[in-house]
Amino acid sequence: VVARSDEVSLTPIARTILNIPIVLFRINEHKPVALLDVCPHRAVPLSMGTVEGARIRCAYHALEFDDMGVCRHNPHIKGDPTALRTRSFTVVERYGCLWIWPGDADPDLTKIPHYPEFEQAGGYATGGGYTWVNASYLLMIDNLFDLSHAEYLHPTSVGVPGASKYANYRVVREAGTVKLHYDIPNVPPPHVWHAAWKRSERIDQHAYMHWTGGGNVFLSLCITPAGHSPSDGWNLPFLHLLTPETEKTTHYFWFFARDFYLDDPDLTGAIATVSKQAFEYEDKPVLEAAQRSLDMTGAKLRNFTHGDAASASIRRAISDAAKTENSTP
């Protein structure tokens, strides 16, 4: 993911992913465009320019480039300007996000995971946000799959006090994916549910984390009255979409959906507030501090919690995929 859909308009924005500077904008009031944010004339960022019709105009010398990065107007020459071009990227709009293909191979749109809960006709109310994190996306994956930390770091947001005493864990490793099942029976509902849950004083919470490659993480979160079947529960799925800006900084796009009280915008705002507290003011400072420690001391990460088992599998899968890519002619 390179941006939220509502971030990108007729005004160009700059975003770096994988150490690549990108300019994002729309043409014809709708179509999203992603180009290398470098004018091939004097290397000025195109994001400093303006969108004129179906082209972006460089602020420095008014060269204009189309959605494929080809120069279509150069006021300083009389001949064909099309020999001058910047790189273009395939970009697709889905689930309220812009997904970009930054690789050299032909785009494979099947790599975009399927998240039906976040489709417009999915029967869910949705919300979300964006957080920039000064830490590696790998540390963030570790954090997301270590659900045991929630009771300590998030006691007033998404954590369940005392959960580690009762929780049941199960890690499932399949080709290209890692799944974590984390069930907590008969506990008080965490704060994120307080704005709406009135059905019982105690609940069963069922969390299912699913990693499908890269930084794409899906969390299925369901609560029921204690002792009831999940089919009798409320569902609050989350998307955690992590895109490396650099090796040590991350764009964190997070979204949630719910299948209860669908017509209550205040509830969407309340859930977003609690989620932002957990992600931005609780997780982020800890992860950024851990990144600083790693950079300064070269400390080795150790695995011994249930959450570490899942994230260690993901790190191995990412490492194996990188080795395969690097060995491919």
N, C-alpha and C positions, 0 to 999 in steps of 0.2 A: 504494500500500500504506500502510495506517495503523498496522498492528501485526502482530507474529507471532501466530499462533493461540494459542500457549501463554502469551502475556502476558495474555490477556483471560479473566477469570473472573467469579465473582459479586461480586468486590470491584471497584468502579469505578476506572478509571485515567484520567488526563488526558493528552492529547496534542494538540499544536498542529501543524496542517498548513496551508500556504498562508495563514498568519496567522489561521487559524480555530481557536479552542479547541474541542476535541472531548472528550466523555466516552464511554468505551467500557466495556461490561459485558455480561454474559450473563444471560438470564432462562430460567427452566425448565431450568436446569443445562446449557443448550446454545446456544440462539439468541443470536448476537451482536447488539448494539444500539449504534448511534452517534447521539448527540444533541449539539446545541450545548451546550457546557459553561457555560451561563448560566441560572440560575433567573430566569424573567421577573418574579418578585416584587421581589427586592432585588439581583439580579445576582450572587448568591453562586454560585461554581462548584458544579455538581451533583456533580462528582467528589469533593467533600468529604463527600457523603452516603453512604447505604447502599442496597443492593438489597433490596427487600422483596417477595418473590414475583415478579410480573411487572412491577414498577414500581421506579423509583428515587426515594428520599425525600430531599428537600433537608435538609441538616443544620441550617439556620437556623430554619425555621418548619414543617417536616414536610409541606410540600406534596409530593404524589406524582405522578409522570409516567409514562405508559406508553411502549411502544417506538416510538410515533409522535410522542412529545413532548407529548401532550395531558395536561393536569392532570386526574387522576381522583379526587383527594381533596384537599380544602382544609379543614382543621379550623377555620378562622376565619370561614367563611361558611356559611349554611344553603342557599344556592341551588346552581345548576349550576356546577361549577368548570371546565367544559371550555372556556370562553372564554380561559382562560389556557393558553398553550402555548409550547414552545421548538421550535426547528427539529430535524427528524430527517433522517438521511442513509441512503441505501441502502448496505448493507454486505454483501459476499459473501465466503464463506470458500473459498479455493482455494490449493493448493500450500503449505499450512502458513502462509498469510497471510490477513489480513483486508484486502480491497480495498474502498475507499470511493469513492462518486460524490459529489464536492463541488459539482458544477455546478448551475445553475438549470434546465437542460433536463432532459427525461425521461432516466433512466439508460439507457445503452447498454452492456450487459454484453459485447457483442462487442469492446469496447475492451480487455478483459482479454486479454493475449497468451496463446497456447497453448504450454504447456511440458510436453509429455508425459513427459519424463524425471523430472519432479518430482511426478507423480501417484502415488498409493499403489500402484497396480498397474503401475507403469512399468518394473519390473525393475531398479531402481537402489536402492542404499543412499544415504541422504541425511543431511546435517548442515548447520550454518550458524550465523549469529550476527547481531548488531545492533551498529552503531556510530553514535554521534551525532557529526556533523562540523560544526565552526564555519567552514563555507565554503559557497559557492553550489553547488548541484547541477550547474550548468554547468561549473564547474571540475572537478567529479568526473567528468563525462562526458568532458571533455578528457583527464583522467588515464587513464580506463579504455581509451579508444581509442588512446592513445599507448603501444602495447606496447613501443616502443623504449626507454622509460625503465626497463624491468624489470631489465636487466642492470646498471644503475648504482645504482638505489635498492633493489633487492631481490636482491642477489647471494647471500644465504644463505637465501632463502625461495622465491620463484617465478621469479626471474630466471635466464637462461642467459648466463653470461659469454661475451663475444665474439659474441653473437648478431647484432649489427648488421652484422657483416662478411659474414654468410651469409644473412641473412633475405630472404625474398621477400614483397613487399607487393602487395596488390591491393584497391582500394576500389570497391565497386559501389553506385551510387545508384539507388534505385527509388522509385516513388511512396510517400511516407510512411515509407520505411525507408532505413537506411544499413548496409552490410555491409563488414566489413574481413576479408580473408584474410591471414594472417601465418604463413608456413611457415619453419621453421628446420631445415635438414638436417644430419645427422651431427654432433651435439654431445653432451656429457655430459648426463645427465638433471638438471634442477634439483632443489633440495632437497625441494620439495613431494612428489616421487615417491620419495624415498629409502627411506621406510618400507616400500615394497612392491615396487618394481621391481628384479628380479634377472635379467631376461631377457637383457640385453646391457649392455655398457659405454658404448655410444653409441646415440643415438636420433635419430629424426626427430620433430619436434614440429609439430603442425598446430593453429593457433588460428583460430577463426572467431568474430568479434564481430558481433552483430546488434542494432541499435537499431530499436525499433518505435514510437517516440513517447514523449513525456514523459521520465521517468527510468528507463525499462525497458530493460535491457541483458542480453542472453544471450551467454554465452561458451561455445562448444563447444571443448573442449581434448582433443586426442588425441595419444598418443605411440605409436610403433612402434619395433622394432629398426631401426637405420639401414638404409635401402634397401627396407624392407617396405611393403606396401600398408596404407593406413589401416584396411582391414577386418581386419587382423591386429593391431590396436592395442588399447590400453586407453583408455577415455573418462572424462573428469572434467569434465563441464559445470558451469558456474557461472551463477547468477542474481545480477545486481547491480541491485537495485531501489531507486531513489533518489526520495525524496519530500521536496520542499522543506518545511521547517518555516516559514522566512521567506525573504526574498530572499537571505539570506546564511548560513543554517544549514540542515542537511540531515539527515534520517533515512536511514540507509544500512542496508538489509536485504540480507544476503548469504547465499546458499545454494549448496551444492555437491552433486553426485550422482556415483556411480561405478558402473561395471558389472563390477568385479572384487572378489574377496574380500568378497562381500556379507554374510557372516555374521561379520565381524570388527569388533566395536564399538571395539576399541582403535585400529584403523586410521582409523575415522571421527574419533576424538579427535585422532589425530596430524595428520591433514589439517586439521582445524579449528584446531589450534594454530599450524601454519605459516601458514595463511590469515590468522588473526588478527594474527600478527606482521606480515605484509605490509600488511594493510589498516589496522590500528589504530596500529601503532608505526612504520611507514615512510611510507605514503601520507599518512595524516592530518596529521602534523606539517608536512609540506611544503605540503599544500593549505591548511592554516590559516594558515601563514606567507605564502603567496601572496595569500590573501584580505586579510590585514592590509596587505600592501604595496599592493595595489590600492586599498584604502580610504584609505590615508595619502597616496599619491602620484598616484593616477589613472593609473597606468601602462597603456600599451597592450599588448595581447597580440599577439605576432607568430607567424606560421605558416611553418615551414620544414622540419619533420620529416615523415616519412611518416604518423605518427600524427595530426599536425595537420590533414592533408587530410581525414580522416574526421570529426574533431570539428568542423572548420569547416563541413562540410556539414550536420552535425546542428544546429549553432547557427543556420545559415540557415533550416533547415526549421522549427525552433521559432519563430524570429522571424516567418517567413511565416505560420505557423499563428496566432500571436498577432494579427498584423495582420488576418487574415481574421476571427477571432472579434470583434475590436474594431470592425470595420466592418459586422458583421451586425446588422440592426435588432433 
